[in-house]
Amino acid sequence: MCESDWIKASASDPNGNCVEQRRFGDLIEVRDSQDREGPVLRFRPAEFAAWLDGAKKGEFDHLL
Protein backbone atom coordinates (compact mmCIF):
# COMPACT_ATOMS: atom_id res chain seq x y z
CA MET A 1 0.00 0.00 0.00
CA CYS A 2 1.28 3.45 -0.94
CA GLU A 3 1.84 5.56 2.16
CA SER A 4 3.29 9.07 2.42
CA ASP A 5 4.76 10.84 5.44
CA TRP A 6 2.48 12.82 7.73
CA ILE A 7 2.66 16.57 6.95
CA LYS A 8 1.18 19.70 8.47
CA ALA A 9 0.79 23.24 7.22
CA SER A 10 3.66 25.70 7.56
CA ALA A 11 1.23 28.04 9.37
CA SER A 12 0.80 25.52 12.19
CA ASP A 13 1.09 26.62 15.79
CA PRO A 14 4.74 26.34 16.94
CA ASN A 15 3.52 24.18 19.85
CA GLY A 16 2.17 21.64 17.40
CA ASN A 17 -1.53 22.41 17.78
CA CYS A 18 -2.61 21.44 14.32
CA VAL A 19 -3.76 18.59 12.15
CA GLU A 20 -1.55 16.44 9.97
CA GLN A 21 -2.44 14.71 6.75
CA ARG A 22 -1.02 12.04 4.49
CA ARG A 23 -1.89 9.88 1.52
CA PHE A 24 -2.62 6.28 2.51
CA GLY A 25 -3.49 4.04 -0.40
CA ASP A 26 -6.50 5.55 -2.14
CA LEU A 27 -7.41 7.79 0.81
CA ILE A 28 -6.31 11.04 2.46
CA GLU A 29 -5.92 10.63 6.23
CA VAL A 30 -6.16 13.48 8.75
CA ARG A 31 -5.25 13.34 12.46
CA ASP A 32 -4.62 15.61 15.44
CA SER A 33 -0.90 16.32 15.66
CA GLN A 34 -1.11 16.20 19.48
CA ASP A 35 -2.90 12.83 19.57
CA ARG A 36 -1.00 10.71 17.08
CA GLU A 37 -2.43 7.48 18.49
CA GLY A 38 -5.96 8.87 18.42
CA PRO A 39 -8.62 8.67 15.74
CA VAL A 40 -7.86 9.23 12.07
CA LEU A 41 -10.35 10.71 9.62
CA ARG A 42 -10.23 9.18 6.13
CA PHE A 43 -11.43 10.89 2.95
CA ARG A 44 -11.63 9.95 -0.70
CA PRO A 45 -9.57 12.33 -2.87
CA ALA A 46 -12.72 13.96 -4.32
CA GLU A 47 -14.05 14.64 -0.81
CA PHE A 48 -10.76 16.16 0.31
CA ALA A 49 -10.54 18.23 -2.91
CA ALA A 50 -14.05 19.59 -2.29
CA TRP A 51 -13.07 20.61 1.26
CA LEU A 52 -9.86 22.28 0.03
CA ASP A 53 -11.80 24.18 -2.62
CA GLY A 54 -14.23 25.46 0.01
CA ALA A 55 -11.37 26.47 2.31
CA LYS A 56 -9.62 28.37 -0.50
CA LYS A 57 -12.87 30.24 -1.24
CA GLY A 58 -13.29 31.20 2.44
CA GLU A 59 -16.47 29.18 2.91
CA PHE A 60 -15.44 28.12 6.42
CA ASP A 61 -13.94 31.39 7.65
CA HIS A 62 -16.99 32.07 9.83
CA LEU A 63 -15.95 29.10 12.00
CA LEU A 64 -12.80 30.89 13.22
N, CA, C, O and CB atoms as a CASP TS submission, in Angstrom:
PFRMAT TS
TARGET T0000
AUTHOR 0000-0000-0000
METHOD Language model
MODEL 1
PARENT N/A
ATOM      1  N   MET     1       0.844  -1.183   0.000  1.00  0.00           N
ATOM      2  CA  MET     1       0.000   0.000   0.000  1.00  0.00           C
ATOM      3  C   MET     1       0.883   1.238   0.000  1.00  0.00           C
ATOM      4  O   MET     1       1.860   1.315   0.744  1.00  0.00           O
ATOM      5  CB  MET     1      -0.956   0.003   1.217  1.00  0.00           C
ATOM      6  N   CYS     2       0.533   2.201  -0.836  1.00  0.00           N
ATOM      7  CA  CYS     2       1.275   3.450  -0.937  1.00  0.00           C
ATOM      8  C   CYS     2       0.963   4.322   0.284  1.00  0.00           C
ATOM      9  O   CYS     2      -0.199   4.590   0.590  1.00  0.00           O
ATOM     10  CB  CYS     2       0.926   4.198  -2.259  1.00  0.00           C
ATOM     11  N   GLU     3       1.997   4.748   0.956  1.00  0.00           N
ATOM     12  CA  GLU     3       1.836   5.560   2.163  1.00  0.00           C
ATOM     13  C   GLU     3       2.836   6.699   2.118  1.00  0.00           C
ATOM     14  O   GLU     3       4.019   6.469   1.868  1.00  0.00           O
ATOM     15  CB  GLU     3       2.026   4.706   3.454  1.00  0.00           C
ATOM     16  N   SER     4       2.383   7.931   2.357  1.00  0.00           N
ATOM     17  CA  SER     4       3.290   9.071   2.416  1.00  0.00           C
ATOM     18  C   SER     4       3.517   9.461   3.873  1.00  0.00           C
ATOM     19  O   SER     4       2.826   8.979   4.770  1.00  0.00           O
ATOM     20  CB  SER     4       2.728  10.269   1.607  1.00  0.00           C
ATOM     21  N   ASP     5       4.489  10.336   4.096  1.00  0.00           N
ATOM     22  CA  ASP     5       4.758  10.835   5.443  1.00  0.00           C
ATOM     23  C   ASP     5       3.640  11.781   5.877  1.00  0.00           C
ATOM     24  O   ASP     5       2.992  12.417   5.046  1.00  0.00           O
ATOM     25  CB  ASP     5       6.132  11.553   5.500  1.00  0.00           C
ATOM     26  N   TRP     6       3.425  11.862   7.186  1.00  0.00           N
ATOM     27  CA  TRP     6       2.480  12.824   7.734  1.00  0.00           C
ATOM     28  C   TRP     6       3.062  14.223   7.540  1.00  0.00           C
ATOM     29  O   TRP     6       4.252  14.435   7.770  1.00  0.00           O
ATOM     30  CB  TRP     6       2.185  12.536   9.247  1.00  0.00           C
ATOM     31  N   ILE     7       2.227  15.183   7.116  1.00  0.00           N
ATOM     32  CA  ILE     7       2.658  16.571   6.947  1.00  0.00           C
ATOM     33  C   ILE     7       1.648  17.492   7.613  1.00  0.00           C
ATOM     34  O   ILE     7       0.488  17.129   7.803  1.00  0.00           O
ATOM     35  CB  ILE     7       2.819  16.929   5.443  1.00  0.00           C
ATOM     36  N   LYS     8       2.105  18.690   7.965  1.00  0.00           N
ATOM     37  CA  LYS     8       1.176  19.697   8.469  1.00  0.00           C
ATOM     38  C   LYS     8       1.541  21.035   7.839  1.00  0.00           C
ATOM     39  O   LYS     8       2.650  21.216   7.336  1.00  0.00           O
ATOM     40  CB  LYS     8       1.214  19.779  10.034  1.00  0.00           C
ATOM     41  N   ALA     9       0.614  21.950   7.872  1.00  0.00           N
ATOM     42  CA  ALA     9       0.791  23.243   7.223  1.00  0.00           C
ATOM     43  C   ALA     9       1.917  24.047   7.860  1.00  0.00           C
ATOM     44  O   ALA     9       2.172  23.938   9.060  1.00  0.00           O
ATOM     45  CB  ALA     9      -0.501  24.034   7.274  1.00  0.00           C
ATOM     46  N   SER    10       2.582  24.851   7.048  1.00  0.00           N
ATOM     47  CA  SER    10       3.659  25.696   7.557  1.00  0.00           C
ATOM     48  C   SER    10       3.133  26.753   8.524  1.00  0.00           C
ATOM     49  O   SER    10       3.900  27.295   9.319  1.00  0.00           O
ATOM     50  CB  SER    10       4.394  26.368   6.401  1.00  0.00           C
ATOM     51  N   ALA    11       1.836  27.053   8.468  1.00  0.00           N
ATOM     52  CA  ALA    11       1.228  28.035   9.368  1.00  0.00           C
ATOM     53  C   ALA    11       0.800  27.426  10.704  1.00  0.00           C
ATOM     54  O   ALA    11       0.132  28.087  11.498  1.00  0.00           O
ATOM     55  CB  ALA    11       0.031  28.673   8.697  1.00  0.00           C
ATOM     56  N   SER    12       1.174  26.191  10.953  1.00  0.00           N
ATOM     57  CA  SER    12       0.796  25.517  12.191  1.00  0.00           C
ATOM     58  C   SER    12       1.354  26.229  13.411  1.00  0.00           C
ATOM     59  O   SER    12       2.395  26.883  13.350  1.00  0.00           O
ATOM     60  CB  SER    12       1.273  24.077  12.172  1.00  0.00           C
ATOM     61  N   ASP    13       0.647  26.090  14.508  1.00  0.00           N
ATOM     62  CA  ASP    13       1.087  26.625  15.793  1.00  0.00           C
ATOM     63  C   ASP    13       2.453  26.037  16.136  1.00  0.00           C
ATOM     64  O   ASP    13       2.648  24.831  15.990  1.00  0.00           O
ATOM     65  CB  ASP    13       0.052  26.311  16.913  1.00  0.00           C
ATOM     66  N   PRO    14       3.405  26.855  16.588  1.00  0.00           N
ATOM     67  CA  PRO    14       4.736  26.335  16.939  1.00  0.00           C
ATOM     68  C   PRO    14       4.706  25.240  18.007  1.00  0.00           C
ATOM     69  O   PRO    14       5.632  24.434  18.091  1.00  0.00           O
ATOM     70  CB  PRO    14       5.608  27.468  17.419  1.00  0.00           C
ATOM     71  N   ASN    15       3.648  25.206  18.823  1.00  0.00           N
ATOM     72  CA  ASN    15       3.519  24.180  19.851  1.00  0.00           C
ATOM     73  C   ASN    15       2.936  22.882  19.304  1.00  0.00           C
ATOM     74  O   ASN    15       2.744  21.917  20.044  1.00  0.00           O
ATOM     75  CB  ASN    15       2.656  24.690  20.982  1.00  0.00           C
ATOM     76  N   GLY    16       2.660  22.865  18.018  1.00  0.00           N
ATOM     77  CA  GLY    16       2.175  21.644  17.397  1.00  0.00           C
ATOM     78  C   GLY    16       0.671  21.482  17.378  1.00  0.00           C
ATOM     79  O   GLY    16       0.175  20.420  17.000  1.00  0.00           O
ATOM     80  N   ASN    17      -0.073  22.510  17.778  1.00  0.00           N
ATOM     81  CA  ASN    17      -1.530  22.412  17.782  1.00  0.00           C
ATOM     82  C   ASN    17      -2.061  22.538  16.359  1.00  0.00           C
ATOM     83  O   ASN    17      -2.334  23.638  15.878  1.00  0.00           O
ATOM     84  CB  ASN    17      -2.153  23.498  18.692  1.00  0.00           C
ATOM     85  N   CYS    18      -2.198  21.432  15.716  1.00  0.00           N
ATOM     86  CA  CYS    18      -2.608  21.440  14.324  1.00  0.00           C
ATOM     87  C   CYS    18      -3.066  20.040  13.929  1.00  0.00           C
ATOM     88  O   CYS    18      -3.038  19.110  14.735  1.00  0.00           O
ATOM     89  CB  CYS    18      -1.455  21.924  13.411  1.00  0.00           C
ATOM     90  N   VAL    19      -3.478  19.912  12.698  1.00  0.00           N
ATOM     91  CA  VAL    19      -3.763  18.594  12.148  1.00  0.00           C
ATOM     92  C   VAL    19      -2.678  18.236  11.149  1.00  0.00           C
ATOM     93  O   VAL    19      -2.018  19.107  10.582  1.00  0.00           O
ATOM     94  CB  VAL    19      -5.163  18.553  11.483  1.00  0.00           C
ATOM     95  N   GLU    20      -2.508  16.956  10.949  1.00  0.00           N
ATOM     96  CA  GLU    20      -1.551  16.444   9.973  1.00  0.00           C
ATOM     97  C   GLU    20      -2.326  15.624   8.953  1.00  0.00           C
ATOM     98  O   GLU    20      -3.391  15.088   9.261  1.00  0.00           O
ATOM     99  CB  GLU    20      -0.426  15.588  10.660  1.00  0.00           C
ATOM    100  N   GLN    21      -1.804  15.527   7.767  1.00  0.00           N
ATOM    101  CA  GLN    21      -2.439  14.706   6.755  1.00  0.00           C
ATOM    102  C   GLN    21      -1.405  13.934   5.956  1.00  0.00           C
ATOM    103  O   GLN    21      -0.231  14.299   5.901  1.00  0.00           O
ATOM    104  CB  GLN    21      -3.284  15.561   5.831  1.00  0.00           C
ATOM    105  N   ARG    22      -1.874  12.854   5.337  1.00  0.00           N
ATOM    106  CA  ARG    22      -1.016  12.043   4.488  1.00  0.00           C
ATOM    107  C   ARG    22      -1.876  11.267   3.498  1.00  0.00           C
ATOM    108  O   ARG    22      -3.087  11.128   3.672  1.00  0.00           O
ATOM    109  CB  ARG    22      -0.147  11.082   5.334  1.00  0.00           C
ATOM    110  N   ARG    23      -1.235  10.776   2.481  1.00  0.00           N
ATOM    111  CA  ARG    23      -1.887   9.881   1.523  1.00  0.00           C
ATOM    112  C   ARG    23      -1.663   8.468   2.021  1.00  0.00           C
ATOM    113  O   ARG    23      -0.537   8.101   2.356  1.00  0.00           O
ATOM    114  CB  ARG    23      -1.331  10.073   0.056  1.00  0.00           C
ATOM    115  N   PHE    24      -2.716   7.670   2.073  1.00  0.00           N
ATOM    116  CA  PHE    24      -2.617   6.280   2.508  1.00  0.00           C
ATOM    117  C   PHE    24      -3.444   5.450   1.549  1.00  0.00           C
ATOM    118  O   PHE    24      -4.671   5.414   1.646  1.00  0.00           O
ATOM    119  CB  PHE    24      -3.102   6.092   3.992  1.00  0.00           C
ATOM    120  N   GLY    25      -2.780   4.791   0.630  1.00  0.00           N
ATOM    121  CA  GLY    25      -3.487   4.042  -0.403  1.00  0.00           C
ATOM    122  C   GLY    25      -4.314   4.989  -1.250  1.00  0.00           C
ATOM    123  O   GLY    25      -3.790   5.953  -1.808  1.00  0.00           O
ATOM    124  N   ASP    26      -5.600   4.715  -1.345  1.00  0.00           N
ATOM    125  CA  ASP    26      -6.498   5.546  -2.142  1.00  0.00           C
ATOM    126  C   ASP    26      -7.190   6.629  -1.311  1.00  0.00           C
ATOM    127  O   ASP    26      -8.133   7.260  -1.790  1.00  0.00           O
ATOM    128  CB  ASP    26      -7.538   4.677  -2.812  1.00  0.00           C
ATOM    129  N   LEU    27      -6.738   6.851  -0.081  1.00  0.00           N
ATOM    130  CA  LEU    27      -7.406   7.793   0.815  1.00  0.00           C
ATOM    131  C   LEU    27      -6.465   8.891   1.284  1.00  0.00           C
ATOM    132  O   LEU    27      -5.244   8.752   1.210  1.00  0.00           O
ATOM    133  CB  LEU    27      -7.978   7.060   2.013  1.00  0.00           C
ATOM    134  N   ILE    28      -7.042   9.979   1.766  1.00  0.00           N
ATOM    135  CA  ILE    28      -6.312  11.037   2.462  1.00  0.00           C
ATOM    136  C   ILE    28      -6.673  10.877   3.934  1.00  0.00           C
ATOM    137  O   ILE    28      -7.854  10.855   4.280  1.00  0.00           O
ATOM    138  CB  ILE    28      -6.674  12.496   1.907  1.00  0.00           C
ATOM    139  N   GLU    29      -5.675  10.767   4.799  1.00  0.00           N
ATOM    140  CA  GLU    29      -5.915  10.632   6.234  1.00  0.00           C
ATOM    141  C   GLU    29      -5.570  11.938   6.940  1.00  0.00           C
ATOM    142  O   GLU    29      -4.622  12.629   6.566  1.00  0.00           O
ATOM    143  CB  GLU    29      -5.091   9.461   6.822  1.00  0.00           C
ATOM    144  N   VAL    30      -6.354  12.267   7.969  1.00  0.00           N
ATOM    145  CA  VAL    30      -6.162  13.484   8.753  1.00  0.00           C
ATOM    146  C   VAL    30      -6.213  13.097  10.227  1.00  0.00           C
ATOM    147  O   VAL    30      -7.086  12.338  10.648  1.00  0.00           O
ATOM    148  CB  VAL    30      -7.247  14.573   8.408  1.00  0.00           C
ATOM    149  N   ARG    31      -5.264  13.627  11.013  1.00  0.00           N
ATOM    150  CA  ARG    31      -5.252  13.345  12.458  1.00  0.00           C
ATOM    151  C   ARG    31      -4.811  14.578  13.235  1.00  0.00           C
ATOM    152  O   ARG    31      -4.255  15.516  12.663  1.00  0.00           O
ATOM    153  CB  ARG    31      -4.317  12.152  12.777  1.00  0.00           C
ATOM    154  N   ASP    32      -5.059  14.571  14.519  1.00  0.00           N
ATOM    155  CA  ASP    32      -4.622  15.614  15.444  1.00  0.00           C
ATOM    156  C   ASP    32      -3.131  15.418  15.696  1.00  0.00           C
ATOM    157  O   ASP    32      -2.705  14.329  16.081  1.00  0.00           O
ATOM    158  CB  ASP    32      -5.439  15.572  16.791  1.00  0.00           C
ATOM    159  N   SER    33      -2.341  16.459  15.483  1.00  0.00           N
ATOM    160  CA  SER    33      -0.899  16.319  15.663  1.00  0.00           C
ATOM    161  C   SER    33      -0.505  16.088  17.119  1.00  0.00           C
ATOM    162  O   SER    33       0.601  15.619  17.389  1.00  0.00           O
ATOM    163  CB  SER    33      -0.198  17.546  15.140  1.00  0.00           C
ATOM    164  N   GLN    34      -1.394  16.412  18.063  1.00  0.00           N
ATOM    165  CA  GLN    34      -1.107  16.203  19.480  1.00  0.00           C
ATOM    166  C   GLN    34      -1.601  14.845  19.989  1.00  0.00           C
ATOM    167  O   GLN    34      -1.301  14.459  21.119  1.00  0.00           O
ATOM    168  CB  GLN    34      -1.737  17.311  20.297  1.00  0.00           C
ATOM    169  N   ASP    35      -2.343  14.133  19.171  1.00  0.00           N
ATOM    170  CA  ASP    35      -2.897  12.831  19.567  1.00  0.00           C
ATOM    171  C   ASP    35      -2.642  11.828  18.449  1.00  0.00           C
ATOM    172  O   ASP    35      -3.576  11.330  17.821  1.00  0.00           O
ATOM    173  CB  ASP    35      -4.429  12.935  19.881  1.00  0.00           C
ATOM    174  N   ARG    36      -1.396  11.547  18.215  1.00  0.00           N
ATOM    175  CA  ARG    36      -0.999  10.712  17.081  1.00  0.00           C
ATOM    176  C   ARG    36      -1.486   9.277  17.170  1.00  0.00           C
ATOM    177  O   ARG    36      -1.504   8.575  16.159  1.00  0.00           O
ATOM    178  CB  ARG    36       0.482  10.712  16.959  1.00  0.00           C
ATOM    179  N   GLU    37      -1.873   8.831  18.329  1.00  0.00           N
ATOM    180  CA  GLU    37      -2.426   7.484  18.487  1.00  0.00           C
ATOM    181  C   GLU    37      -3.952   7.507  18.489  1.00  0.00           C
ATOM    182  O   GLU    37      -4.600   6.465  18.591  1.00  0.00           O
ATOM    183  CB  GLU    37      -1.912   6.845  19.781  1.00  0.00           C
ATOM    184  N   GLY    38      -4.517   8.711  18.376  1.00  0.00           N
ATOM    185  CA  GLY    38      -5.964   8.870  18.416  1.00  0.00           C
ATOM    186  C   GLY    38      -6.618   8.564  17.083  1.00  0.00           C
ATOM    187  O   GLY    38      -6.007   7.963  16.199  1.00  0.00           O
ATOM    188  N   PRO    39      -7.860   8.979  16.950  1.00  0.00           N
ATOM    189  CA  PRO    39      -8.625   8.669  15.738  1.00  0.00           C
ATOM    190  C   PRO    39      -8.053   9.342  14.498  1.00  0.00           C
ATOM    191  O   PRO    39      -7.419  10.395  14.577  1.00  0.00           O
ATOM    192  CB  PRO    39     -10.069   9.085  15.917  1.00  0.00           C
ATOM    193  N   VAL    40      -8.288   8.719  13.367  1.00  0.00           N
ATOM    194  CA  VAL    40      -7.858   9.234  12.067  1.00  0.00           C
ATOM    195  C   VAL    40      -9.094   9.353  11.187  1.00  0.00           C
ATOM    196  O   VAL    40      -9.870   8.406  11.057  1.00  0.00           O
ATOM    197  CB  VAL    40      -6.771   8.306  11.404  1.00  0.00           C
ATOM    198  N   LEU    41      -9.269  10.518  10.588  1.00  0.00           N
ATOM    199  CA  LEU    41     -10.350  10.707   9.619  1.00  0.00           C
ATOM    200  C   LEU    41      -9.828  10.316   8.248  1.00  0.00           C
ATOM    201  O   LEU    41      -8.689  10.631   7.905  1.00  0.00           O
ATOM    202  CB  LEU    41     -10.873  12.184   9.622  1.00  0.00           C
ATOM    203  N   ARG    42     -10.645   9.635   7.464  1.00  0.00           N
ATOM    204  CA  ARG    42     -10.231   9.179   6.133  1.00  0.00           C
ATOM    205  C   ARG    42     -11.199   9.717   5.085  1.00  0.00           C
ATOM    206  O   ARG    42     -12.417   9.621   5.235  1.00  0.00           O
ATOM    207  CB  ARG    42     -10.168   7.626   6.071  1.00  0.00           C
ATOM    208  N   PHE    43     -10.632  10.284   4.020  1.00  0.00           N
ATOM    209  CA  PHE    43     -11.427  10.887   2.953  1.00  0.00           C
ATOM    210  C   PHE    43     -10.994  10.352   1.600  1.00  0.00           C
ATOM    211  O   PHE    43      -9.820  10.057   1.378  1.00  0.00           O
ATOM    212  CB  PHE    43     -11.304  12.414   2.984  1.00  0.00           C
ATOM    213  N   ARG    44     -11.957  10.233   0.703  1.00  0.00           N
ATOM    214  CA  ARG    44     -11.635   9.951  -0.696  1.00  0.00           C
ATOM    215  C   ARG    44     -11.050  11.229  -1.282  1.00  0.00           C
ATOM    216  O   ARG    44     -11.387  12.320  -0.821  1.00  0.00           O
ATOM    217  CB  ARG    44     -12.907   9.465  -1.510  1.00  0.00           C
ATOM    218  N   PRO    45     -10.178  11.122  -2.293  1.00  0.00           N
ATOM    219  CA  PRO    45      -9.574  12.326  -2.870  1.00  0.00           C
ATOM    220  C   PRO    45     -10.595  13.383  -3.304  1.00  0.00           C
ATOM    221  O   PRO    45     -10.358  14.574  -3.100  1.00  0.00           O
ATOM    222  CB  PRO    45      -8.729  11.943  -4.053  1.00  0.00           C
ATOM    223  N   ALA    46     -11.713  12.984  -3.890  1.00  0.00           N
ATOM    224  CA  ALA    46     -12.723  13.962  -4.323  1.00  0.00           C
ATOM    225  C   ALA    46     -13.325  14.697  -3.129  1.00  0.00           C
ATOM    226  O   ALA    46     -13.612  15.891  -3.223  1.00  0.00           O
ATOM    227  CB  ALA    46     -13.837  13.266  -5.125  1.00  0.00           C
ATOM    228  N   GLU    47     -13.521  14.006  -2.016  1.00  0.00           N
ATOM    229  CA  GLU    47     -14.054  14.643  -0.806  1.00  0.00           C
ATOM    230  C   GLU    47     -13.058  15.662  -0.263  1.00  0.00           C
ATOM    231  O   GLU    47     -13.432  16.780   0.094  1.00  0.00           O
ATOM    232  CB  GLU    47     -14.379  13.582   0.274  1.00  0.00           C
ATOM    233  N   PHE    48     -11.799  15.270  -0.204  1.00  0.00           N
ATOM    234  CA  PHE    48     -10.764  16.164   0.308  1.00  0.00           C
ATOM    235  C   PHE    48     -10.597  17.366  -0.622  1.00  0.00           C
ATOM    236  O   PHE    48     -10.417  18.489  -0.151  1.00  0.00           O
ATOM    237  CB  PHE    48      -9.424  15.411   0.464  1.00  0.00           C
ATOM    238  N   ALA    49     -10.654  17.142  -1.933  1.00  0.00           N
ATOM    239  CA  ALA    49     -10.537  18.234  -2.905  1.00  0.00           C
ATOM    240  C   ALA    49     -11.688  19.221  -2.745  1.00  0.00           C
ATOM    241  O   ALA    49     -11.486  20.431  -2.856  1.00  0.00           O
ATOM    242  CB  ALA    49     -10.511  17.680  -4.343  1.00  0.00           C
ATOM    243  N   ALA    50     -12.893  18.715  -2.486  1.00  0.00           N
ATOM    244  CA  ALA    50     -14.046  19.591  -2.286  1.00  0.00           C
ATOM    245  C   ALA    50     -13.851  20.449  -1.036  1.00  0.00           C
ATOM    246  O   ALA    50     -14.172  21.637  -1.046  1.00  0.00           O
ATOM    247  CB  ALA    50     -15.344  18.762  -2.171  1.00  0.00           C
ATOM    248  N   TRP    51     -13.330  19.859   0.033  1.00  0.00           N
ATOM    249  CA  TRP    51     -13.074  20.614   1.255  1.00  0.00           C
ATOM    250  C   TRP    51     -11.999  21.680   1.005  1.00  0.00           C
ATOM    251  O   TRP    51     -12.157  22.826   1.425  1.00  0.00           O
ATOM    252  CB  TRP    51     -12.641  19.663   2.399  1.00  0.00           C
ATOM    253  N   LEU    52     -10.920  21.311   0.329  1.00  0.00           N
ATOM    254  CA  LEU    52      -9.863  22.285   0.029  1.00  0.00           C
ATOM    255  C   LEU    52     -10.396  23.442  -0.810  1.00  0.00           C
ATOM    256  O   LEU    52     -10.048  24.598  -0.569  1.00  0.00           O
ATOM    257  CB  LEU    52      -8.699  21.603  -0.703  1.00  0.00           C
ATOM    258  N   ASP    53     -11.224  23.139  -1.777  1.00  0.00           N
ATOM    259  CA  ASP    53     -11.803  24.179  -2.625  1.00  0.00           C
ATOM    260  C   ASP    53     -12.626  25.146  -1.772  1.00  0.00           C
ATOM    261  O   ASP    53     -12.517  26.362  -1.930  1.00  0.00           O
ATOM    262  CB  ASP    53     -12.681  23.553  -3.741  1.00  0.00           C
ATOM    263  N   GLY    54     -13.440  24.612  -0.876  1.00  0.00           N
ATOM    264  CA  GLY    54     -14.231  25.464   0.005  1.00  0.00           C
ATOM    265  C   GLY    54     -13.359  26.308   0.921  1.00  0.00           C
ATOM    266  O   GLY    54     -13.662  27.477   1.161  1.00  0.00           O
ATOM    267  N   ALA    55     -12.278  25.727   1.437  1.00  0.00           N
ATOM    268  CA  ALA    55     -11.366  26.468   2.309  1.00  0.00           C
ATOM    269  C   ALA    55     -10.689  27.605   1.544  1.00  0.00           C
ATOM    270  O   ALA    55     -10.560  28.715   2.060  1.00  0.00           O
ATOM    271  CB  ALA    55     -10.305  25.523   2.906  1.00  0.00           C
ATOM    272  N   LYS    56     -10.263  27.327   0.325  1.00  0.00           N
ATOM    273  CA  LYS    56      -9.625  28.366  -0.501  1.00  0.00           C
ATOM    274  C   LYS    56     -10.580  29.511  -0.795  1.00  0.00           C
ATOM    275  O   LYS    56     -10.152  30.661  -0.895  1.00  0.00           O
ATOM    276  CB  LYS    56      -9.119  27.769  -1.814  1.00  0.00           C
ATOM    277  N   LYS    57     -11.860  29.217  -0.935  1.00  0.00           N
ATOM    278  CA  LYS    57     -12.868  30.240  -1.236  1.00  0.00           C
ATOM    279  C   LYS    57     -13.375  30.952   0.012  1.00  0.00           C
ATOM    280  O   LYS    57     -14.200  31.860  -0.093  1.00  0.00           O
ATOM    281  CB  LYS    57     -14.034  29.616  -1.966  1.00  0.00           C
ATOM    282  N   GLY    58     -12.895  30.554   1.201  1.00  0.00           N
ATOM    283  CA  GLY    58     -13.295  31.204   2.445  1.00  0.00           C
ATOM    284  C   GLY    58     -14.635  30.750   2.989  1.00  0.00           C
ATOM    285  O   GLY    58     -15.208  31.413   3.853  1.00  0.00           O
ATOM    286  N   GLU    59     -15.145  29.628   2.497  1.00  0.00           N
ATOM    287  CA  GLU    59     -16.470  29.179   2.914  1.00  0.00           C
ATOM    288  C   GLU    59     -16.566  28.782   4.389  1.00  0.00           C
ATOM    289  O   GLU    59     -17.666  28.689   4.934  1.00  0.00           O
ATOM    290  CB  GLU    59     -16.882  28.022   2.073  1.00  0.00           C
ATOM    291  N   PHE    60     -15.432  28.549   5.030  1.00  0.00           N
ATOM    292  CA  PHE    60     -15.442  28.118   6.424  1.00  0.00           C
ATOM    293  C   PHE    60     -14.874  29.177   7.376  1.00  0.00           C
ATOM    294  O   PHE    60     -14.728  28.931   8.574  1.00  0.00           O
ATOM    295  CB  PHE    60     -14.656  26.832   6.565  1.00  0.00           C
ATOM    296  N   ASP    61     -14.558  30.341   6.836  1.00  0.00           N
ATOM    297  CA  ASP    61     -13.941  31.394   7.651  1.00  0.00           C
ATOM    298  C   ASP    61     -14.799  31.795   8.843  1.00  0.00           C
ATOM    299  O   ASP    61     -14.258  32.202   9.871  1.00  0.00           O
ATOM    300  CB  ASP    61     -13.667  32.612   6.799  1.00  0.00           C
ATOM    301  N   HIS    62     -16.103  31.692   8.737  1.00  0.00           N
ATOM    302  CA  HIS    62     -16.991  32.073   9.830  1.00  0.00           C
ATOM    303  C   HIS    62     -16.831  31.153  11.051  1.00  0.00           C
ATOM    304  O   HIS    62     -17.316  31.476  12.135  1.00  0.00           O
ATOM    305  CB  HIS    62     -18.440  32.053   9.349  1.00  0.00           C
ATOM    306  N   LEU    63     -16.164  30.028  10.882  1.00  0.00           N
ATOM    307  CA  LEU    63     -15.946  29.098  12.000  1.00  0.00           C
ATOM    308  C   LEU    63     -14.779  29.528  12.892  1.00  0.00           C
ATOM    309  O   LEU    63     -14.628  29.005  13.996  1.00  0.00           O
ATOM    310  CB  LEU    63     -15.690  27.689  11.466  1.00  0.00           C
ATOM    311  N   LEU    64     -13.969  30.454  12.442  1.00  0.00           N
ATOM    312  CA  LEU    64     -12.799  30.889  13.216  1.00  0.00           C
ATOM    313  C   LEU    64     -13.169  31.861  14.302  1.00  0.00           C
ATOM    314  O   LEU    64     -12.299  32.320  15.042  1.00  0.00           O
ATOM    315  CB  LEU    64     -11.770  31.518  12.313  1.00  0.00           C
TER
END
